[in-house]
Amino acid sequence: MGLVTRILLLVAIALLAFFWIRKMLRAGDPSEKNPAQPAQPDQVGDRPQDLIACHHCGLHFPQADAFLKDGRTYCCDDHAKAGPKTNN
Ligand SMILES: [Zn+2]
């Protein structure tokens, strides 16, 4: 076996190992499990939750905890019943 052949074989093995390790690393990456969602690393973490304001007291809270009434959002049921402060 010539020296050039040996070097080429070593390079081929190194490349195979490189791609195999990269494939293994990708398989363990949880971000690769959601290919439907495009990766947006700049935006992830900036807004973990959408904060909205209560129309009665102005308190900011997660949208998931909102009380809806007449298309407006409130922090609690009491404020939803009281309505927007500006109209009172
Ligand atoms: Zn409120």
PDB file of the backbone (N, CA, C, O) and the ligand in Angstrom, with CONECT records:
HET     ZN  A 101       1
ATOM      1  N   MET A   1       0.849  -1.197   0.000  1.00  0.00           N
ATOM      2  CA  MET A   1       0.000   0.000   0.000  1.00  0.00           C
ATOM      3  C   MET A   1       0.879   1.239   0.000  1.00  0.00           C
ATOM      4  O   MET A   1       1.754   1.380   0.854  1.00  0.00           O
ATOM      5  N   GLY A   2       0.653   2.136  -0.949  1.00  0.00           N
ATOM      6  CA  GLY A   2       1.497   3.317  -1.062  1.00  0.00           C
ATOM      7  C   GLY A   2       1.160   4.339   0.006  1.00  0.00           C
ATOM      8  O   GLY A   2       0.123   4.256   0.664  1.00  0.00           O
ATOM      9  N   LEU A   3       2.045   5.295   0.165  1.00  0.00           N
ATOM     10  CA  LEU A   3       1.859   6.326   1.182  1.00  0.00           C
ATOM     11  C   LEU A   3       0.630   7.176   0.869  1.00  0.00           C
ATOM     12  O   LEU A   3      -0.143   7.508   1.768  1.00  0.00           O
ATOM     13  N   VAL A   4       0.448   7.531  -0.418  1.00  0.00           N
ATOM     14  CA  VAL A   4      -0.693   8.360  -0.815  1.00  0.00           C
ATOM     15  C   VAL A   4      -2.004   7.630  -0.542  1.00  0.00           C
ATOM     16  O   VAL A   4      -2.966   8.228  -0.060  1.00  0.00           O
ATOM     17  N   THR A   5      -2.037   6.356  -0.847  1.00  0.00           N
ATOM     18  CA  THR A   5      -3.240   5.552  -0.601  1.00  0.00           C
ATOM     19  C   THR A   5      -3.564   5.509   0.885  1.00  0.00           C
ATOM     20  O   THR A   5      -4.724   5.603   1.286  1.00  0.00           O
ATOM     21  N   ARG A   6      -2.508   5.364   1.702  1.00  0.00           N
ATOM     22  CA  ARG A   6      -2.714   5.316   3.147  1.00  0.00           C
ATOM     23  C   ARG A   6      -3.266   6.642   3.670  1.00  0.00           C
ATOM     24  O   ARG A   6      -4.172   6.664   4.504  1.00  0.00           O
ATOM     25  N   ILE A   7      -2.705   7.753   3.167  1.00  0.00           N
ATOM     26  CA  ILE A   7      -3.179   9.075   3.594  1.00  0.00           C
ATOM     27  C   ILE A   7      -4.628   9.270   3.171  1.00  0.00           C
ATOM     28  O   ILE A   7      -5.441   9.764   3.953  1.00  0.00           O
ATOM     29  N   LEU A   8      -4.961   8.885   1.936  1.00  0.00           N
ATOM     30  CA  LEU A   8      -6.339   9.013   1.459  1.00  0.00           C
ATOM     31  C   LEU A   8      -7.289   8.181   2.308  1.00  0.00           C
ATOM     32  O   LEU A   8      -8.400   8.614   2.612  1.00  0.00           O
ATOM     33  N   LEU A   9      -6.850   6.983   2.688  1.00  0.00           N
ATOM     34  CA  LEU A   9      -7.685   6.108   3.520  1.00  0.00           C
ATOM     35  C   LEU A   9      -7.912   6.745   4.884  1.00  0.00           C
ATOM     36  O   LEU A   9      -9.021   6.719   5.416  1.00  0.00           O
ATOM     37  N   LEU A  10      -6.841   7.323   5.449  1.00  0.00           N
ATOM     38  CA  LEU A  10      -6.963   7.979   6.754  1.00  0.00           C
ATOM     39  C   LEU A  10      -7.915   9.174   6.667  1.00  0.00           C
ATOM     40  O   LEU A  10      -8.733   9.389   7.561  1.00  0.00           O
ATOM     41  N   VAL A  11      -7.805   9.948   5.589  1.00  0.00           N
ATOM     42  CA  VAL A  11      -8.678  11.110   5.408  1.00  0.00           C
ATOM     43  C   VAL A  11     -10.127  10.651   5.284  1.00  0.00           C
ATOM     44  O   VAL A  11     -11.032  11.258   5.857  1.00  0.00           O
ATOM     45  N   ALA A  12     -10.341   9.558   4.519  1.00  0.00           N
ATOM     46  CA  ALA A  12     -11.698   9.050   4.337  1.00  0.00           C
ATOM     47  C   ALA A  12     -12.282   8.598   5.666  1.00  0.00           C
ATOM     48  O   ALA A  12     -13.444   8.874   5.964  1.00  0.00           O
ATOM     49  N   ILE A  13     -11.470   7.895   6.476  1.00  0.00           N
ATOM     50  CA  ILE A  13     -11.939   7.432   7.788  1.00  0.00           C
ATOM     51  C   ILE A  13     -12.237   8.626   8.689  1.00  0.00           C
ATOM     52  O   ILE A  13     -13.232   8.631   9.415  1.00  0.00           O
ATOM     53  N   ALA A  14     -11.372   9.639   8.640  1.00  0.00           N
ATOM     54  CA  ALA A  14     -11.574  10.831   9.466  1.00  0.00           C
ATOM     55  C   ALA A  14     -12.867  11.535   9.069  1.00  0.00           C
ATOM     56  O   ALA A  14     -13.622  11.976   9.937  1.00  0.00           O
ATOM     57  N   LEU A  15     -13.129  11.645   7.777  1.00  0.00           N
ATOM     58  CA  LEU A  15     -14.356  12.292   7.309  1.00  0.00           C
ATOM     59  C   LEU A  15     -15.586  11.499   7.738  1.00  0.00           C
ATOM     60  O   LEU A  15     -16.580  12.068   8.189  1.00  0.00           O
ATOM     61  N   LEU A  16     -15.506  10.172   7.591  1.00  0.00           N
ATOM     62  CA  LEU A  16     -16.634   9.331   8.004  1.00  0.00           C
ATOM     63  C   LEU A  16     -16.904   9.499   9.496  1.00  0.00           C
ATOM     64  O   LEU A  16     -18.055   9.616   9.915  1.00  0.00           O
ATOM     65  N   ALA A  17     -15.836   9.511  10.297  1.00  0.00           N
ATOM     66  CA  ALA A  17     -15.993   9.673  11.743  1.00  0.00           C
ATOM     67  C   ALA A  17     -16.578  11.039  12.055  1.00  0.00           C
ATOM     68  O   ALA A  17     -17.432  11.177  12.931  1.00  0.00           O
ATOM     69  N   PHE A  18     -16.108  12.055  11.322  1.00  0.00           N
ATOM     70  CA  PHE A  18     -16.605  13.410  11.547  1.00  0.00           C
ATOM     71  C   PHE A  18     -18.108  13.485  11.284  1.00  0.00           C
ATOM     72  O   PHE A  18     -18.859  14.005  12.109  1.00  0.00           O
ATOM     73  N   PHE A  19     -18.546  12.963  10.132  1.00  0.00           N
ATOM     74  CA  PHE A  19     -19.983  13.018   9.794  1.00  0.00           C
ATOM     75  C   PHE A  19     -20.810  12.145  10.725  1.00  0.00           C
ATOM     76  O   PHE A  19     -21.951  12.476  11.047  1.00  0.00           O
ATOM     77  N   TRP A  20     -20.227  11.017  11.160  1.00  0.00           N
ATOM     78  CA  TRP A  20     -20.959  10.122  12.061  1.00  0.00           C
ATOM     79  C   TRP A  20     -21.167  10.802  13.409  1.00  0.00           C
ATOM     80  O   TRP A  20     -22.258  10.746  13.976  1.00  0.00           O
ATOM     81  N   ILE A  21     -20.103  11.451  13.927  1.00  0.00           N
ATOM     82  CA  ILE A  21     -20.216  12.146  15.221  1.00  0.00           C
ATOM     83  C   ILE A  21     -21.221  13.288  15.113  1.00  0.00           C
ATOM     84  O   ILE A  21     -22.008  13.525  16.030  1.00  0.00           O
ATOM     85  N   ARG A  22     -21.185  13.999  13.972  1.00  0.00           N
ATOM     86  CA  ARG A  22     -22.120  15.107  13.796  1.00  0.00           C
ATOM     87  C   ARG A  22     -23.563  14.605  13.754  1.00  0.00           C
ATOM     88  O   ARG A  22     -24.471  15.242  14.288  1.00  0.00           O
ATOM     89  N   LYS A  23     -23.757  13.454  13.111  1.00  0.00           N
ATOM     90  CA  LYS A  23     -25.098  12.862  13.056  1.00  0.00           C
ATOM     91  C   LYS A  23     -25.562  12.458  14.444  1.00  0.00           C
ATOM     92  O   LYS A  23     -26.724  12.653  14.800  1.00  0.00           O
ATOM     93  N   MET A  24     -24.642  11.889  15.230  1.00  0.00           N
ATOM     94  CA  MET A  24     -24.986  11.482  16.596  1.00  0.00           C
ATOM     95  C   MET A  24     -25.349  12.710  17.434  1.00  0.00           C
ATOM     96  O   MET A  24     -26.302  12.670  18.213  1.00  0.00           O
ATOM     97  N   LEU A  25     -24.607  13.775  17.280  1.00  0.00           N
ATOM     98  CA  LEU A  25     -24.886  14.991  18.050  1.00  0.00           C
ATOM     99  C   LEU A  25     -26.237  15.574  17.657  1.00  0.00           C
ATOM    100  O   LEU A  25     -26.990  16.037  18.514  1.00  0.00           O
ATOM    101  N   ARG A  26     -26.546  15.554  16.363  1.00  0.00           N
ATOM    102  CA  ARG A  26     -27.828  16.077  15.898  1.00  0.00           C
ATOM    103  C   ARG A  26     -28.993  15.242  16.415  1.00  0.00           C
ATOM    104  O   ARG A  26     -30.061  15.773  16.718  1.00  0.00           O
ATOM    105  N   ALA A  27     -28.780  13.926  16.514  1.00  0.00           N
ATOM    106  CA  ALA A  27     -29.850  13.038  16.987  1.00  0.00           C
ATOM    107  C   ALA A  27     -30.204  13.351  18.426  1.00  0.00           C
ATOM    108  O   ALA A  27     -31.353  13.179  18.834  1.00  0.00           O
ATOM    109  N   GLY A  28     -29.219  13.816  19.213  1.00  0.00           N
ATOM    110  CA  GLY A  28     -29.482  14.127  20.602  1.00  0.00           C
ATOM    111  C   GLY A  28     -29.930  15.556  20.816  1.00  0.00           C
ATOM    112  O   GLY A  28     -30.227  15.942  21.947  1.00  0.00           O
ATOM    113  N   ASP A  29     -29.987  16.362  19.749  1.00  0.00           N
ATOM    114  CA  ASP A  29     -30.392  17.753  19.880  1.00  0.00           C
ATOM    115  C   ASP A  29     -31.908  17.873  19.858  1.00  0.00           C
ATOM    116  O   ASP A  29     -32.527  17.517  18.856  1.00  0.00           O
ATOM    117  N   PRO A  30     -32.525  18.360  20.925  1.00  0.00           N
ATOM    118  CA  PRO A  30     -33.999  18.452  20.945  1.00  0.00           C
ATOM    119  C   PRO A  30     -34.552  19.447  19.931  1.00  0.00           C
ATOM    120  O   PRO A  30     -35.711  19.336  19.532  1.00  0.00           O
ATOM    121  N   SER A  31     -33.745  20.414  19.508  1.00  0.00           N
ATOM    122  CA  SER A  31     -34.244  21.407  18.554  1.00  0.00           C
ATOM    123  C   SER A  31     -34.463  20.790  17.186  1.00  0.00           C
ATOM    124  O   SER A  31     -35.199  21.343  16.369  1.00  0.00           O
ATOM    125  N   GLU A  32     -33.826  19.638  16.922  1.00  0.00           N
ATOM    126  CA  GLU A  32     -33.986  18.993  15.631  1.00  0.00           C
ATOM    127  C   GLU A  32     -35.275  18.173  15.567  1.00  0.00           C
ATOM    128  O   GLU A  32     -35.644  17.670  14.505  1.00  0.00           O
ATOM    129  N   LYS A  33     -35.960  18.039  16.712  1.00  0.00           N
ATOM    130  CA  LYS A  33     -37.167  17.222  16.715  1.00  0.00           C
ATOM    131  C   LYS A  33     -38.383  17.975  16.191  1.00  0.00           C
ATOM    132  O   LYS A  33     -39.410  17.358  15.905  1.00  0.00           O
ATOM    133  N   ASN A  34     -38.288  19.291  16.060  1.00  0.00           N
ATOM    134  CA  ASN A  34     -39.386  20.090  15.537  1.00  0.00           C
ATOM    135  C   ASN A  34     -38.969  20.784  14.236  1.00  0.00           C
ATOM    136  O   ASN A  34     -38.742  21.994  14.215  1.00  0.00           O
ATOM    137  N   PRO A  35     -38.872  20.007  13.152  1.00  0.00           N
ATOM    138  CA  PRO A  35     -38.438  20.611  11.888  1.00  0.00           C
ATOM    139  C   PRO A  35     -39.493  21.542  11.306  1.00  0.00           C
ATOM    140  O   PRO A  35     -39.174  22.365  10.447  1.00  0.00           O
ATOM    141  N   ALA A  36     -40.766  21.430  11.763  1.00  0.00           N
ATOM    142  CA  ALA A  36     -41.825  22.283  11.235  1.00  0.00           C
ATOM    143  C   ALA A  36     -41.644  23.724  11.703  1.00  0.00           C
ATOM    144  O   ALA A  36     -42.033  24.667  11.013  1.00  0.00           O
ATOM    145  N   GLN A  37     -41.044  23.880  12.896  1.00  0.00           N
ATOM    146  CA  GLN A  37     -40.862  25.231  13.415  1.00  0.00           C
ATOM    147  C   GLN A  37     -39.478  25.740  13.020  1.00  0.00           C
ATOM    148  O   GLN A  37     -38.468  25.144  13.393  1.00  0.00           O
ATOM    149  N   PRO A  38     -39.429  26.816  12.283  1.00  0.00           N
ATOM    150  CA  PRO A  38     -38.129  27.377  11.906  1.00  0.00           C
ATOM    151  C   PRO A  38     -37.395  27.918  13.126  1.00  0.00           C
ATOM    152  O   PRO A  38     -37.992  28.552  13.996  1.00  0.00           O
ATOM    153  N   ALA A  39     -36.103  27.662  13.176  1.00  0.00           N
ATOM    154  CA  ALA A  39     -35.321  28.105  14.327  1.00  0.00           C
ATOM    155  C   ALA A  39     -35.138  29.614  14.292  1.00  0.00           C
ATOM    156  O   ALA A  39     -34.650  30.173  13.310  1.00  0.00           O
ATOM    157  N   GLN A  40     -35.535  30.258  15.375  1.00  0.00           N
ATOM    158  CA  GLN A  40     -35.361  31.704  15.490  1.00  0.00           C
ATOM    159  C   GLN A  40     -34.677  32.004  16.813  1.00  0.00           C
ATOM    160  O   GLN A  40     -35.330  32.422  17.769  1.00  0.00           O
ATOM    161  N   PRO A  41     -33.369  31.793  16.877  1.00  0.00           N
ATOM    162  CA  PRO A  41     -32.653  31.949  18.152  1.00  0.00           C
ATOM    163  C   PRO A  41     -32.666  33.381  18.665  1.00  0.00           C
ATOM    164  O   PRO A  41     -32.518  33.593  19.869  1.00  0.00           O
ATOM    165  N   ASP A  42     -32.836  34.363  17.802  1.00  0.00           N
ATOM    166  CA  ASP A  42     -32.826  35.759  18.243  1.00  0.00           C
ATOM    167  C   ASP A  42     -34.115  36.114  18.974  1.00  0.00           C
ATOM    168  O   ASP A  42     -34.116  36.973  19.855  1.00  0.00           O
ATOM    169  N   GLN A  43     -35.219  35.448  18.607  1.00  0.00           N
ATOM    170  CA  GLN A  43     -36.497  35.813  19.192  1.00  0.00           C
ATOM    171  C   GLN A  43     -36.863  34.928  20.377  1.00  0.00           C
ATOM    172  O   GLN A  43     -37.620  35.338  21.257  1.00  0.00           O
ATOM    173  N   VAL A  44     -36.326  33.721  20.397  1.00  0.00           N
ATOM    174  CA  VAL A  44     -36.634  32.828  21.512  1.00  0.00           C
ATOM    175  C   VAL A  44     -35.972  33.366  22.778  1.00  0.00           C
ATOM    176  O   VAL A  44     -34.773  33.644  22.783  1.00  0.00           O
ATOM    177  N   GLY A  45     -36.751  33.514  23.852  1.00  0.00           N
ATOM    178  CA  GLY A  45     -36.211  34.016  25.100  1.00  0.00           C
ATOM    179  C   GLY A  45     -36.513  35.489  25.312  1.00  0.00           C
ATOM    180  O   GLY A  45     -36.582  35.943  26.454  1.00  0.00           O
ATOM    181  N   ASP A  46     -36.695  36.247  24.234  1.00  0.00           N
ATOM    182  CA  ASP A  46     -37.043  37.655  24.398  1.00  0.00           C
ATOM    183  C   ASP A  46     -38.457  37.796  24.958  1.00  0.00           C
ATOM    184  O   ASP A  46     -38.717  38.630  25.825  1.00  0.00           O
ATOM    185  N   ARG A  47     -39.369  36.958  24.441  1.00  0.00           N
ATOM    186  CA  ARG A  47     -40.749  37.008  24.919  1.00  0.00           C
ATOM    187  C   ARG A  47     -41.183  35.605  25.313  1.00  0.00           C
ATOM    188  O   ARG A  47     -41.815  34.909  24.518  1.00  0.00           O
ATOM    189  N   PRO A  48     -40.857  35.186  26.512  1.00  0.00           N
ATOM    190  CA  PRO A  48     -41.274  33.848  26.941  1.00  0.00           C
ATOM    191  C   PRO A  48     -42.790  33.749  27.034  1.00  0.00           C
ATOM    192  O   PRO A  48     -43.351  32.684  26.777  1.00  0.00           O
ATOM    193  N   GLN A  49     -43.471  34.848  27.400  1.00  0.00           N
ATOM    194  CA  GLN A  49     -44.927  34.869  27.480  1.00  0.00           C
ATOM    195  C   GLN A  49     -45.410  36.219  26.953  1.00  0.00           C
ATOM    196  O   GLN A  49     -44.722  37.233  27.070  1.00  0.00           O
ATOM    197  N   ASP A  50     -46.600  36.208  26.376  1.00  0.00           N
ATOM    198  CA  ASP A  50     -47.206  37.454  25.938  1.00  0.00           C
ATOM    199  C   ASP A  50     -47.880  38.129  27.131  1.00  0.00           C
ATOM    200  O   ASP A  50     -48.853  37.614  27.683  1.00  0.00           O
ATOM    201  N   LEU A  51     -47.352  39.280  27.515  1.00  0.00           N
ATOM    202  CA  LEU A  51     -47.935  40.017  28.629  1.00  0.00           C
ATOM    203  C   LEU A  51     -48.951  41.020  28.083  1.00  0.00           C
ATOM    204  O   LEU A  51     -48.687  41.738  27.118  1.00  0.00           O
ATOM    205  N   ILE A  52     -50.120  41.050  28.726  1.00  0.00           N
ATOM    206  CA  ILE A  52     -51.156  42.003  28.349  1.00  0.00           C
ATOM    207  C   ILE A  52     -51.584  42.784  29.579  1.00  0.00           C
ATOM    208  O   ILE A  52     -51.327  42.365  30.708  1.00  0.00           O
ATOM    209  N   ALA A  53     -52.233  43.914  29.361  1.00  0.00           N
ATOM    210  CA  ALA A  53     -52.625  44.781  30.471  1.00  0.00           C
ATOM    211  C   ALA A  53     -54.099  44.598  30.805  1.00  0.00           C
ATOM    212  O   ALA A  53     -54.933  44.413  29.919  1.00  0.00           O
ATOM    213  N   CYS A  54     -54.406  44.654  32.096  1.00  0.00           N
ATOM    214  CA  CYS A  54     -55.787  44.627  32.552  1.00  0.00           C
ATOM    215  C   CYS A  54     -56.439  45.960  32.215  1.00  0.00           C
ATOM    216  O   CYS A  54     -55.863  47.015  32.480  1.00  0.00           O
ATOM    217  N   HIS A  55     -57.638  45.924  31.632  1.00  0.00           N
ATOM    218  CA  HIS A  55     -58.303  47.162  31.246  1.00  0.00           C
ATOM    219  C   HIS A  55     -58.870  47.914  32.445  1.00  0.00           C
ATOM    220  O   HIS A  55     -59.306  49.057  32.314  1.00  0.00           O
ATOM    221  N   HIS A  56     -58.865  47.281  33.603  1.00  0.00           N
ATOM    222  CA  HIS A  56     -59.396  47.951  34.805  1.00  0.00           C
ATOM    223  C   HIS A  56     -58.278  48.562  35.639  1.00  0.00           C
ATOM    224  O   HIS A  56     -58.332  49.746  35.971  1.00  0.00           O
ATOM    225  N   CYS A  57     -57.272  47.774  35.980  1.00  0.00           N
ATOM    226  CA  CYS A  57     -56.232  48.267  36.884  1.00  0.00           C
ATOM    227  C   CYS A  57     -54.889  48.478  36.175  1.00  0.00           C
ATOM    228  O   CYS A  57     -53.977  49.071  36.751  1.00  0.00           O
ATOM    229  N   GLY A  58     -54.760  48.004  34.944  1.00  0.00           N
ATOM    230  CA  GLY A  58     -53.516  48.238  34.213  1.00  0.00           C
ATOM    231  C   GLY A  58     -52.415  47.255  34.531  1.00  0.00           C
ATOM    232  O   GLY A  58     -51.297  47.386  34.032  1.00  0.00           O
ATOM    233  N   LEU A  59     -52.715  46.280  35.349  1.00  0.00           N
ATOM    234  CA  LEU A  59     -51.713  45.269  35.700  1.00  0.00           C
ATOM    235  C   LEU A  59     -51.348  44.445  34.472  1.00  0.00           C
ATOM    236  O   LEU A  59     -52.207  44.072  33.673  1.00  0.00           O
ATOM    237  N   HIS A  60     -50.040  44.168  34.339  1.00  0.00           N
ATOM    238  CA  HIS A  60     -49.581  43.320  33.239  1.00  0.00           C
ATOM    239  C   HIS A  60     -49.462  41.886  33.715  1.00  0.00           C
ATOM    240  O   HIS A  60     -48.906  41.628  34.783  1.00  0.00           O
ATOM    241  N   PHE A  61     -49.974  40.960  32.939  1.00  0.00           N
ATOM    242  CA  PHE A  61     -49.980  39.556  33.321  1.00  0.00           C
ATOM    243  C   PHE A  61     -49.964  38.701  32.064  1.00  0.00           C
ATOM    244  O   PHE A  61     -50.262  39.199  30.978  1.00  0.00           O
ATOM    245  N   PRO A  62     -49.616  37.401  32.193  1.00  0.00           N
ATOM    246  CA  PRO A  62     -49.579  36.509  31.023  1.00  0.00           C
ATOM    247  C   PRO A  62     -50.958  36.368  30.378  1.00  0.00           C
ATOM    248  O   PRO A  62     -51.981  36.306  31.059  1.00  0.00           O
ATOM    249  N   GLN A  63     -50.953  36.318  29.058  1.00  0.00           N
ATOM    250  CA  GLN A  63     -52.212  36.233  28.311  1.00  0.00           C
ATOM    251  C   GLN A  63     -52.989  34.965  28.660  1.00  0.00           C
ATOM    252  O   GLN A  63     -54.215  34.932  28.556  1.00  0.00           O
ATOM    253  N   ALA A  64     -52.268  33.927  29.073  1.00  0.00           N
ATOM    254  CA  ALA A  64     -52.926  32.660  29.407  1.00  0.00           C
ATOM    255  C   ALA A  64     -53.838  32.809  30.628  1.00  0.00           C
ATOM    256  O   ALA A  64     -54.794  32.050  30.787  1.00  0.00           O
ATOM    257  N   ASP A  65     -53.537  33.807  31.505  1.00  0.00           N
ATOM    258  CA  ASP A  65     -54.339  33.992  32.728  1.00  0.00           C
ATOM    259  C   ASP A  65     -55.429  35.046  32.547  1.00  0.00           C
ATOM    260  O   ASP A  65     -56.054  35.457  33.525  1.00  0.00           O
ATOM    261  N   ALA A  66     -55.661  35.480  31.336  1.00  0.00           N
ATOM    262  CA  ALA A  66     -56.561  36.605  31.118  1.00  0.00           C
ATOM    263  C   ALA A  66     -58.027  36.213  31.277  1.00  0.00           C
ATOM    264  O   ALA A  66     -58.432  35.103  30.931  1.00  0.00           O
ATOM    265  N   PHE A  67     -58.815  37.150  31.810  1.00  0.00           N
ATOM    266  CA  PHE A  67     -60.272  37.030  31.832  1.00  0.00           C
ATOM    267  C   PHE A  67     -60.810  37.917  30.714  1.00  0.00           C
ATOM    268  O   PHE A  67     -60.522  39.113  30.671  1.00  0.00           O
ATOM    269  N   LEU A  68     -61.583  37.336  29.821  1.00  0.00           N
ATOM    270  CA  LEU A  68     -62.085  38.074  28.670  1.00  0.00           C
ATOM    271  C   LEU A  68     -63.530  38.495  28.895  1.00  0.00           C
ATOM    272  O   LEU A  68     -64.359  37.707  29.352  1.00  0.00           O
ATOM    273  N   LYS A  69     -63.820  39.767  28.562  1.00  0.00           N
ATOM    274  CA  LYS A  69     -65.192  40.238  28.617  1.00  0.00           C
ATOM    275  C   LYS A  69     -65.331  41.385  27.622  1.00  0.00           C
ATOM    276  O   LYS A  69     -64.575  42.355  27.665  1.00  0.00           O
ATOM    277  N   ASP A  70     -66.305  41.261  26.729  1.00  0.00           N
ATOM    278  CA  ASP A  70     -66.548  42.274  25.698  1.00  0.00           C
ATOM    279  C   ASP A  70     -65.286  42.551  24.882  1.00  0.00           C
ATOM    280  O   ASP A  70     -65.037  43.693  24.494  1.00  0.00           O
ATOM    281  N   GLY A  71     -64.493  41.516  24.619  1.00  0.00           N
ATOM    282  CA  GLY A  71     -63.300  41.676  23.813  1.00  0.00           C
ATOM    283  C   GLY A  71     -62.149  42.332  24.545  1.00  0.00           C
ATOM    284  O   GLY A  71     -61.103  42.581  23.945  1.00  0.00           O
ATOM    285  N   ARG A  72     -62.315  42.620  25.838  1.00  0.00           N
ATOM    286  CA  ARG A  72     -61.242  43.222  26.629  1.00  0.00           C
ATOM    287  C   ARG A  72     -60.677  42.186  27.592  1.00  0.00           C
ATOM    288  O   ARG A  72     -61.330  41.197  27.926  1.00  0.00           O
ATOM    289  N   THR A  73     -59.460  42.436  28.023  1.00  0.00           N
ATOM    290  CA  THR A  73     -58.772  41.488  28.905  1.00  0.00           C
ATOM    291  C   THR A  73     -58.647  42.082  30.301  1.00  0.00           C
ATOM    292  O   THR A  73     -58.400  43.276  30.468  1.00  0.00           O
ATOM    293  N   TYR A  74     -58.822  41.226  31.291  1.00  0.00           N
ATOM    294  CA  TYR A  74     -58.738  41.647  32.686  1.00  0.00           C
ATOM    295  C   TYR A  74     -57.907  40.642  33.466  1.00  0.00           C
ATOM    296  O   TYR A  74     -57.766  39.484  33.074  1.00  0.00           O
ATOM    297  N   CYS A  75     -57.357  41.118  34.586  1.00  0.00           N
ATOM    298  CA  CYS A  75     -56.453  40.271  35.373  1.00  0.00           C
ATOM    299  C   CYS A  75     -57.233  39.297  36.235  1.00  0.00           C
ATOM    300  O   CYS A  75     -56.706  38.245  36.599  1.00  0.00           O
ATOM    301  N   CYS A  76     -58.486  39.622  36.573  1.00  0.00           N
ATOM    302  CA  CYS A  76     -59.256  38.743  37.444  1.00  0.00           C
ATOM    303  C   CYS A  76     -60.744  38.903  37.119  1.00  0.00           C
ATOM    304  O   CYS A  76     -61.138  39.800  36.373  1.00  0.00           O
ATOM    305  N   ASP A  77     -61.543  38.032  37.683  1.00  0.00           N
ATOM    306  CA  ASP A  77     -62.972  38.040  37.395  1.00  0.00           C
ATOM    307  C   ASP A  77     -63.643  39.305  37.925  1.00  0.00           C
ATOM    308  O   ASP A  77     -64.570  39.827  37.306  1.00  0.00           O
ATOM    309  N   ASP A  78     -63.174  39.795  39.069  1.00  0.00           N
ATOM    310  CA  ASP A  78     -63.760  41.000  39.651  1.00  0.00           C
ATOM    311  C   ASP A  78     -63.578  42.197  38.730  1.00  0.00           C
ATOM    312  O   ASP A  78     -64.497  42.997  38.555  1.00  0.00           O
ATOM    313  N   HIS A  79     -62.393  42.319  38.142  1.00  0.00           N
ATOM    314  CA  HIS A  79     -62.135  43.458  37.253  1.00  0.00           C
ATOM    315  C   HIS A  79     -62.889  43.292  35.937  1.00  0.00           C
ATOM    316  O   HIS A  79     -63.281  44.278  35.312  1.00  0.00           O
ATOM    317  N   ALA A  80     -63.093  42.035  35.517  1.00  0.00           N
ATOM    318  CA  ALA A  80     -63.892  41.802  34.306  1.00  0.00           C
ATOM    319  C   ALA A  80     -65.321  42.264  34.505  1.00  0.00           C
ATOM    320  O   ALA A  80     -65.943  42.826  33.604  1.00  0.00           O
ATOM    321  N   LYS A  81     -65.839  42.012  35.729  1.00  0.00           N
ATOM    322  CA  LYS A  81     -67.204  42.450  36.051  1.00  0.00           C
ATOM    323  C   LYS A  81     -67.270  43.977  36.206  1.00  0.00           C
ATOM    324  O   LYS A  81     -68.261  44.604  35.833  1.00  0.00           O
ATOM    325  N   ALA A  82     -66.206  44.562  36.759  1.00  0.00           N
ATOM    326  CA  ALA A  82     -66.177  46.014  36.967  1.00  0.00           C
ATOM    327  C   ALA A  82     -66.074  46.771  35.648  1.00  0.00           C
ATOM    328  O   ALA A  82     -66.548  47.900  35.524  1.00  0.00           O
ATOM    329  N   GLY A  83     -65.426  46.109  34.636  1.00  0.00           N
ATOM    330  CA  GLY A  83     -65.301  46.752  33.340  1.00  0.00           C
ATOM    331  C   GLY A  83     -64.102  47.673  33.255  1.00  0.00           C
ATOM    332  O   GLY A  83     -63.367  47.829  34.230  1.00  0.00           O
ATOM    333  N   PRO A  84     -63.896  48.287  32.092  1.00  0.00           N
ATOM    334  CA  PRO A  84     -62.738  49.180  31.925  1.00  0.00           C
ATOM    335  C   PRO A  84     -62.862  50.431  32.784  1.00  0.00           C
ATOM    336  O   PRO A  84     -63.938  51.017  32.906  1.00  0.00           O
ATOM    337  N   LYS A  85     -61.731  50.830  33.380  1.00  0.00           N
ATOM    338  CA  LYS A  85     -61.727  51.930  34.330  1.00  0.00           C
ATOM    339  C   LYS A  85     -62.009  53.265  33.628  1.00  0.00           C
ATOM    340  O   LYS A  85     -62.609  54.167  34.214  1.00  0.00           O
ATOM    341  N   THR A  86     -61.572  53.381  32.376  1.00  0.00           N
ATOM    342  CA  THR A  86     -61.708  54.658  31.676  1.00  0.00           C
ATOM    343  C   THR A  86     -63.176  54.988  31.417  1.00  0.00           C
ATOM    344  O   THR A  86     -63.530  56.160  31.285  1.00  0.00           O
ATOM    345  N   ASN A  87     -64.026  53.978  31.344  1.00  0.00           N
ATOM    346  CA  ASN A  87     -65.447  54.227  31.056  1.00  0.00           C
ATOM    347  C   ASN A  87     -66.271  54.476  32.319  1.00  0.00           C
ATOM    348  O   ASN A  87     -67.443  54.843  32.235  1.00  0.00           O
ATOM    349  N   ASN A  88     -65.664  54.279  33.477  1.00  0.00           N
ATOM    350  CA  ASN A  88     -66.426  54.445  34.706  1.00  0.00           C
ATOM    351  C   ASN A  88     -66.303  55.873  35.261  1.00  0.00           C
ATOM    352  O   ASN A  88     -66.887  56.185  36.299  1.00  0.00           O
TER     353      ASN A  88
HETATM  354 ZN    ZN A 101     -57.106  44.229  36.985  1.00  0.00          ZN2+
END
